Amino acid sequence: MARLGVNLITGLRGVKALGAERVQTMLVTTIARLYPIDFNPISVPWPFQRLYLPAMYSLLPAHTWWGTRNRAINHITHHTYAHLLHILPLHPCVVSCLDLLELLQLETGEMDYSPQRQRHIHRAIQGMLRADRIIALSEYTKKTILDRFVYPEDQIVVIYPGIDLTHYTPRPPNPAVLQRYGIDPTTPYVLYVGSEQKRKNLKTLVSAFHMVRHDSARLNLVKVGPTQDPAGRAALLAQIQSLGLQDSVHIVDYVEEADLPHLYATARAFVFPSTGEGFGLPPLEAMACGAPVICSNAMSLPEVVGEAALLVDPMDGVEMARLLKRVLDEPDLRQTLRGKGLEQAARYGYVTAAHKMVQIYQDLEAEMVYAHRN
C-alpha cells in the first residue's frame, strides 16, 4: 500500500504518559513498525489544551496549525483535545475516547471542577461528536456514548488497549527487586496499582485488608502509583493510622517499568476495587504476570477480565475480604485464576489493536480520495 500520512494530535511531548495514554503511544509505535505509515506528531502546548472558545483560534501556535498535512488522516489520541474540532478543520479525523469519567463525575458531583473546566469537558465531548470516527476503548464506553449522544453506531469502533506481552510475563521471585522498593520479600503481600482518586475506592480495599489481616498477621498490602490526588493520599494515610496498619501497608509512588512485572508476579493476590474505569489496565497486566485477580464488577471491568477474575461489588468490603481470604487460603484457587488470567491477557496484544487501527485509517483514506474525486 502507498504510504499514508497521519497527524497525531496529542499533549505535551516529554510528559510521562500514564494508563491508557501510555498504551496509545505503544500502539502507534507498533503500527509504525508494521505498516508503511508516516506519523506526524503534533503536540498541543499546555495553554491550549483547555481552549474552548472558537474566537481564540488565532492564538493557536503556528506549529499546531501549519504542522497538519492537508492530505492526511488526523488522529486526536485523547478525547479531551477534541475541542480542537471546533477550531481547526481537522477532517478526516478520528478521536480516541478513553472514557467519559470526567462527564460522569461532573454530573454526580464526585469532582468539584472549576467553571472553565466544566465548559471544557462539554466542549471536548461536543467536538468528539464531530469526528469521522470514534475509537472506544471498551464496549461499555461505546454503549455509554450511544446511550447519551446522537452519533452513528457504525462509526464507533471498539479497539481494546494492548499490553506488551513480551514484558508483562510470569517470572520467578526476585527479592532484590522487592527490596529496592522497601518491600519485605519474606512476607506475602496483596498488591494494588493505581492512584488514590476517589473512584479508585481504596477505602474499601483497606477496610477489607484490615478484616483479612485480623486472621493473618503475616500479610502486607502494597500500593503502587503516584499520588495524583493529595486529598485522597491524606485520607488513605488517615485510614491506615486509624486502623493501626502503619506497619503492614506499604506505599510506593513510582516503580520502574522494568520492575513492575516482578511486583505483579510475586503478589499473593492483586485487588482492583475501582468504581469507575473506561478500561482498566492494571488487572490485565497483573493477569499477564500470573497474579490471581480480584476485581470490581463496575463499568468496563467485567468486560476486561472476563471469567478470569473473581468479581465483587466495589462497595462491599465484607465480600471483598471474603474473596481475598479465599485466594490467600486456597492454593488450587490461586492456580486456577493464574491459568485463566494468562489466557485472558493473551487476547490483548498490541498487534491485534494495530491491525484494527490501520483499518480505520485506510477506510478514512478511501473516503477522502472518493470525496476528492467527486
C-alpha positions in Angstrom: 0.0 0.0 0.0 1.1 3.6 -0.6 2.5 5.4 2.4 -0.3 7.1 4.4 0.2 10.2 6.4 -1.4 10.5 9.9 -1.3 13.7 12.0 -1.1 12.6 15.7 -2.6 15.3 17.8 -1.8 14.8 21.5 -0.5 16.6 24.6 2.9 17.9 25.6 5.9 15.9 24.5 8.2 14.7 27.2 5.4 14.3 29.7 5.3 10.7 31.1 2.2 9.1 29.9 0.0 7.1 32.3 -2.5 4.3 31.8 -4.4 4.3 28.5 -2.4 7.2 27.2 0.8 5.1 27.5 -1.0 2.4 25.6 -1.8 4.8 22.8 1.8 5.6 22.5 2.8 1.9 22.3 0.1 1.3 19.8 1.4 4.0 17.4 4.9 2.5 17.8 3.6 -0.9 16.8 1.7 0.5 13.8 4.8 2.3 12.6 6.8 -0.9 12.8 4.3 -3.0 10.9 2.9 -0.6 8.3 4.1 2.0 5.8 2.6 4.9 7.6 4.2 8.3 8.2 3.2 9.7 11.6 3.4 13.4 12.1 3.2 14.1 15.9 1.7 17.5 16.8 1.9 18.5 20.4 -0.8 20.8 21.8 1.0 23.1 24.3 -0.5 23.3 27.8 -2.1 26.8 27.4 -4.2 25.5 24.5 -5.1 22.1 25.9 -8.1 23.6 27.7 -9.0 26.0 24.9 -12.8 26.1 24.4 -13.6 29.5 22.8 -13.6 29.3 18.9 -12.8 33.1 18.9 -9.4 32.3 20.3 -8.5 30.3 17.2 -5.9 32.9 16.1 -4.0 32.4 19.3 -3.1 28.8 18.4 0.6 28.4 17.9 1.8 28.1 14.3 3.1 24.6 14.6 -0.2 23.2 15.7 -1.9 24.7 12.6 0.8 24.6 10.0 2.1 21.2 11.2 -1.0 19.5 9.9 -0.8 18.0 6.4 -3.7 18.7 4.0 -3.9 15.1 2.7 -3.5 13.2 5.9 -5.7 11.5 8.5 -5.9 13.4 11.7 -6.0 11.3 14.9 -6.7 13.0 18.2 -5.3 10.5 20.6 -7.2 11.6 23.7 -10.7 12.9 23.6 -10.0 15.8 26.0 -8.3 17.5 23.0 -11.3 17.1 20.7 -12.4 20.7 21.4 -9.9 21.5 18.6 -12.5 20.2 16.2 -14.5 23.4 16.9 -11.4 25.4 15.9 -9.5 23.6 13.2 -10.7 21.9 10.0 -9.2 18.6 11.1 -11.0 16.3 8.7 -10.9 13.4 8.1 -10.5 12.9 11.9 -10.6 10.0 14.3 -10.8 10.6 18.1 -9.8 8.0 20.7 -12.3 8.2 23.6 -10.6 6.7 26.6 -13.7 7.1 28.8 -16.4 9.5 29.9 -15.5 9.6 33.5 -15.0 13.3 33.8 -18.5 13.9 32.5 -20.0 11.3 34.9 -18.0 12.8 37.8 -19.2 16.3 36.9 -22.9 15.2 36.8 -22.7 13.2 40.0 -20.8 15.9 41.8 -18.0 13.5 42.7 -15.4 16.0 41.5 -15.6 19.7 42.1 -14.5 21.1 38.7 -14.0 24.8 38.1 -16.5 26.5 35.7 -13.8 26.7 33.0 -13.0 23.0 33.3 -16.7 22.2 33.2 -17.0 24.1 29.9 -14.0 22.3 28.5 -15.4 18.9 29.4 -18.6 19.6 27.5 -16.8 21.4 24.6 -14.4 18.4 24.2 -17.2 15.9 24.0 -19.2 18.1 21.6 -16.0 18.2 19.5 -15.6 14.5 19.6 -19.0 14.0 18.2 -17.9 16.0 15.1 -15.2 13.3 14.3 -15.5 11.0 11.4 -14.7 8.0 13.6 -14.6 7.5 17.4 -12.4 4.8 18.9 -13.8 3.5 22.1 -11.6 1.5 24.5 -14.4 -0.8 25.5 -17.9 -1.9 24.6 -19.0 -0.2 27.8 -17.7 3.2 26.6 -19.3 2.7 23.2 -22.6 1.9 24.8 -22.3 5.0 27.0 -21.7 7.2 24.0 -24.7 5.8 22.1 -27.0 6.0 25.2 -26.2 9.7 25.8 -25.5 11.2 22.4 -26.6 11.1 18.8 -23.8 9.6 16.8 -23.8 6.8 14.1 -23.2 3.5 15.8 -21.2 2.1 12.8 -18.7 4.9 13.1 -17.7 3.9 16.7 -15.1 1.2 16.7 -14.0 -0.6 19.8 -10.3 -1.2 20.0 -9.1 -2.7 23.2 -5.8 -1.4 24.5 -3.0 -3.8 24.1 -0.3 -4.7 26.6 3.3 -5.7 25.9 3.0 -9.5 26.3 6.8 -9.8 26.0 7.2 -7.5 29.0 4.3 -8.5 31.3 5.0 -12.1 31.8 5.2 -14.6 34.8 8.7 -14.7 36.4 10.3 -16.2 39.5 10.5 -14.2 42.7 13.3 -11.6 42.7 13.9 -10.5 46.3 16.4 -7.8 45.2 13.6 -6.0 43.1 11.2 -6.0 46.1 13.9 -4.8 48.5 14.7 -1.9 46.1 11.2 -0.5 46.9 11.3 -1.3 50.6 9.0 -4.4 50.2 9.8 -7.3 52.6 10.3 -10.3 50.3 9.7 -12.7 53.2 6.1 -11.5 53.8 3.2 -12.3 51.5 1.5 -9.2 50.1 -1.6 -8.1 48.4 -1.0 -5.7 45.5 -2.9 -2.6 44.2 -1.6 -0.4 41.4 -3.2 3.0 40.8 -3.8 6.4 42.3 -5.8 7.5 45.4 -8.6 9.2 43.4 -12.0 8.7 44.9 -13.2 6.4 42.2 -10.3 4.1 42.8 -12.1 3.2 46.1 -9.0 2.5 48.2 -11.0 3.0 51.4 -13.0 -0.2 50.8 -9.8 -2.2 49.9 -8.0 -1.0 53.1 -11.0 -2.0 55.1 -11.2 -5.4 53.5 -7.5 -5.9 54.0 -7.9 -5.0 57.7 -10.6 -7.7 58.1 -8.3 -10.3 56.5 -5.2 -9.3 58.3 -7.1 -9.8 61.6 -6.7 -13.6 60.9 -3.3 -13.4 59.2 -0.7 -11.3 60.9 1.9 -12.1 58.2 0.4 -10.2 55.4 1.1 -6.8 53.8 -0.7 -4.5 51.4 1.5 -2.8 48.8 0.0 0.2 47.0 1.9 1.3 43.8 1.3 4.5 42.0 1.7 8.3 42.1 -0.5 10.4 44.4 -2.4 12.4 41.7 -4.9 13.4 44.4 -3.4 14.9 47.5 -6.7 14.8 49.4 -7.0 11.1 48.5 -3.5 10.4 49.8 -4.3 12.3 53.1 -7.5 10.2 53.5 -5.6 7.0 52.8 -2.9 7.8 55.4 -5.5 8.7 58.0 -7.4 5.5 57.5 -4.2 3.4 57.8 -3.4 5.3 61.0 -6.9 4.8 62.5 -6.8 1.0 61.7 -3.3 0.6 63.1 -2.0 -0.7 59.8 1.1 1.5 59.6 3.5 -1.5 59.7 1.6 -3.5 57.1 0.6 -1.1 54.3 3.5 -0.1 52.1 3.1 2.9 49.7 5.4 3.1 46.6 4.9 6.2 44.5 6.9 5.0 41.5 8.2 1.7 40.2 10.4 1.4 37.1 8.6 -0.1 34.1 11.1 -2.9 34.1 10.4 -3.8 37.7 6.6 -3.7 37.7 6.1 -7.2 36.3 8.2 -8.6 39.3 5.8 -7.0 41.7 2.7 -8.3 39.9 4.2 -11.8 39.6 5.2 -12.1 43.3 1.9 -10.8 44.7 -0.2 -13.4 46.5 -3.2 -11.6 45.1 -4.0 -8.4 43.1 -7.1 -6.4 44.0 -8.6 -3.7 41.9 -11.7 -2.1 43.7 -12.3 0.8 41.3 -15.9 2.1 40.9 -15.2 3.7 37.5 -12.9 2.7 34.6 -13.0 3.3 30.9 -11.0 0.1 30.5 -8.7 -0.8 33.4 -5.1 -1.8 32.5 -3.7 -2.9 35.9 -5.9 -6.1 36.3 -4.9 -7.1 32.8 -1.2 -6.5 33.4 -1.5 -8.5 36.7 -3.1 -11.4 34.9 -0.4 -11.4 32.2 2.2 -11.8 35.0 0.3 -14.7 36.6 -1.2 -12.9 39.6 -4.6 -14.1 40.9 -7.0 -11.1 40.4 -10.0 -9.9 42.4 -11.7 -7.1 40.5 -14.6 -4.7 40.8 -17.7 -5.5 38.8 -18.2 -1.8 37.8 -18.4 -0.3 34.4 -16.0 -1.8 31.8 -14.1 -4.1 34.2 -16.1 -7.3 33.8 -15.6 -6.9 30.1 -11.9 -6.6 30.5 -11.2 -9.5 32.9 -13.9 -11.9 31.6 -14.2 -15.1 33.7 -10.5 -14.9 34.7 -11.0 -12.9 37.9 -13.2 -13.0 41.0 -15.7 -10.1 40.6 -17.0 -8.2 43.6 -19.3 -5.2 44.2 -16.7 -2.5 44.8 -18.6 -1.1 47.8 -19.0 -4.4 49.6 -15.9 -4.6 51.8 -17.1 -7.7 53.6 -17.4 -9.7 50.4 -14.1 -8.3 49.2 -12.5 -9.6 52.4 -14.1 -13.0 52.0 -12.8 -13.4 48.4 -9.4 -12.2 49.4 -9.2 -14.7 52.2 -10.2 -17.5 49.8 -7.5 -16.6 47.4 -4.9 -16.4 50.2 -6.0 -19.7 51.8 -6.7 -21.9 48.7 -3.7 -22.7 46.5 -5.9 -24.5 44.0 -8.0 -21.4 43.5 -4.9 -19.3 43.0 -3.6 -21.7 40.4 -6.9 -21.7 38.6 -7.1 -17.9 38.5 -3.5 -17.8 37.3 -4.3 -20.1 34.3 -7.4 -18.3 33.3 -5.7 -14.9 33.7 -2.9 -15.8 31.4 -5.4 -16.9 28.7 -7.4 -13.7 29.1 -4.4 -11.5 28.9 -3.1 -13.2 25.8 -6.0 -11.7 23.9 -4.8 -8.2 24.4 -1.6 -7.9 22.3 -0.6 -4.7 20.5 -0.6 -6.3 17.1 -4.3 -7.0 17.1 -5.1 -3.5 18.1 -2.7 -2.1 15.5 -4.4 -4.0 12.7 -7.8 -2.6 13.7 -6.5 0.9 13.9 -4.9 0.8 10.5 -8.1 -0.5 9.0 -9.8 2.7 10.3 -7.0 4.9 8.7 -7.4 3.0 5.4 -11.2 3.4 5.4 -10.9 7.2 6.1 -8.3 7.5 3.3 -10.6 5.8 0.9 -13.4 8.2 1.9 -11.1 11.1 1.5 -10.0 10.0 -2.0 -13.6 9.4 -3.1 -14.6 12.9 -1.8 -11.7 14.5 -3.7 -12.6 12.8 -7.0 -16.2 13.8 -6.7 
